[in-house]
Amino acid sequence: MPRLVPDSERQRAWEAKLRIVVGVTGASGAIYPLRLLPKLHRSGAEIHLILSRSGEKTLFLETGKKAADLKSFANYSWPVDDISAPLASGSFSTDGMIIAPCSVHTMSSIACGITSNLLTRAADVTLKERRRLILMIRESPLHLGHLRTMTLLAEMGAIVAPPVPGFYNQPTTIEELVDSSVDRVLDLIGLPDAQARRWNGPKRGEES
Ligand SMILES: Cc1cc2nc3c(=O)[nH]c(=O)nc-3n(C[C@H](O)[C@H](O)[C@H](O)COP(=O)(O)O)c2cc1C
C-alpha cells in the first residue's frame, strides 16, 4: 500500500494543495485522462488515481499506453478492488472526484448506489459527503434510460460534463479539441489551467 501523507503534513499543505480523486473507466476517450492528469499534476494537486480494468484495456486499445503511463502522474494509485483503501471512507477528506472518461456502466452504478469496487465507492462517498463529483460520461447516441440516469445524477448533486468539444477557439489538433473539455473540468474542480484557451469574444474584424 502506498504511504499516505500524515495528517500534520497534510494540514500544512492544505492551503496549497487540493486532494483530487481521478477515476478512469472503459468508455472511449482514453486521451482525456492522458491530457487531464499532467495538467492536474502541474497544478500541484495531490492526485489519487483509480483505473478500472476496462479503463486499462481501452487505454491500451486506443493509445497503446499502459496503466503505468497514467500512474506516473498520480501521487497515489489504488487498485480498483481495494475496497479498504482510504478513498472508500468519507472520513478521508478530498476536494472532489473526476471520472474521465465515465462509462455508462460506471455512471449507472453510481446513480443506483452500487459500490462494488473502489471507483464507484469513492464516487458514492464523494456524493454523500457533498463534495464535487464531475462525470465525463461518453456514449452516443443516448437512450431514454441514459438520459434519465444523468438527470438522476444531476439531482443527486453530480456534475454531468460529457466531453463535448467547443469549436469557438478553432482547434486544429486532437489535443486542442480534447483540452476544450478538460479545461472546463479543471475550472469546475477549482484548478483552472492558466494556459486554457477561453472565449474572449470575436477578434477585431471577425464580427458579423
Ligand atoms: C474500445 C472500447 C470502447 C468503448 N467505448 C465505450 C463508450 O464510449 N461508452 C461506454 O459507456 N462504454 C464503452 N465501452 C464499454 C465499456 O468498456 C464496458 O461497458 C465496461 O464494462 C465498462 O466498465 P467500467 O465502467 O468498470 O470501466 C467501450 C469498450 C471498448 C473495448
The ligand as a MOL file (V3000), in Angstrom:
LIG
                    3D

  0  0  0     0  0            999 V3000
M  V30 BEGIN CTAB
M  V30 COUNTS 31 33 0 0 0
M  V30 BEGIN ATOM
M  V30 1 C -12.7950 0.2040 -27.4570 0
M  V30 2 C -13.9500 0.3120 -26.5000 0
M  V30 3 C -14.7000 1.4660 -26.4550 0
M  V30 4 C -15.7780 1.5870 -25.5780 0
M  V30 5 N -16.4620 2.7580 -25.5530 0
M  V30 6 C -17.4360 2.9180 -24.6430 0
M  V30 7 C -18.0860 4.1880 -24.5270 0
M  V30 8 O -17.7900 5.1480 -25.2310 0
M  V30 9 N -19.0150 4.3330 -23.5590 0
M  V30 10 C -19.3580 3.3050 -22.7050 0
M  V30 11 O -20.2000 3.5210 -21.8420 0
M  V30 12 N -18.7660 2.1000 -22.7980 0
M  V30 13 C -17.8150 1.8760 -23.7310 0
M  V30 14 N -17.1640 0.6730 -23.8180 0
M  V30 15 C -17.6450 -0.4510 -22.9740 0
M  V30 16 C -17.0890 -0.4380 -21.5610 0
M  V30 17 O -15.6860 -0.5850 -21.5730 0
M  V30 18 C -17.7500 -1.5610 -20.7640 0
M  V30 19 O -19.1340 -1.3040 -20.5950 0
M  V30 20 C -17.1230 -1.8200 -19.4290 0
M  V30 21 O -17.8200 -2.8470 -18.7640 0
M  V30 22 C -17.0850 -0.5950 -18.5470 0
M  V30 23 O -16.5510 -0.9820 -17.2920 0
M  V30 24 P -16.0480 0.1150 -16.2330 0
M  V30 25 O -17.1550 1.0960 -16.0680 0
M  V30 26 O -15.8060 -0.6740 -14.9950 0
M  V30 27 O -14.7930 0.7090 -16.7640 0
M  V30 28 C -16.0970 0.5140 -24.7110 0
M  V30 29 C -15.3290 -0.6550 -24.7580 0
M  V30 30 C -14.2840 -0.7580 -25.6360 0
M  V30 31 C -13.4550 -2.0080 -25.6530 0
M  V30 END ATOM
M  V30 BEGIN BOND
M  V30 1 1 1 2
M  V30 2 1 2 3
M  V30 3 2 2 30
M  V30 4 2 3 4
M  V30 5 1 4 5
M  V30 6 1 4 28
M  V30 7 2 5 6
M  V30 8 1 6 7
M  V30 9 1 6 13
M  V30 10 2 7 8
M  V30 11 1 7 9
M  V30 12 1 9 10
M  V30 13 2 10 11
M  V30 14 1 10 12
M  V30 15 2 12 13
M  V30 16 1 13 14
M  V30 17 1 14 15
M  V30 18 1 14 28
M  V30 19 1 15 16
M  V30 20 1 16 17
M  V30 21 1 16 18
M  V30 22 1 18 19
M  V30 23 1 18 20
M  V30 24 1 20 21
M  V30 25 1 20 22
M  V30 26 1 22 23
M  V30 27 1 23 24
M  V30 28 2 24 25
M  V30 29 1 24 26
M  V30 30 1 24 27
M  V30 31 2 28 29
M  V30 32 1 29 30
M  V30 33 1 30 31
M  V30 END BOND
M  V30 END CTAB
M  END
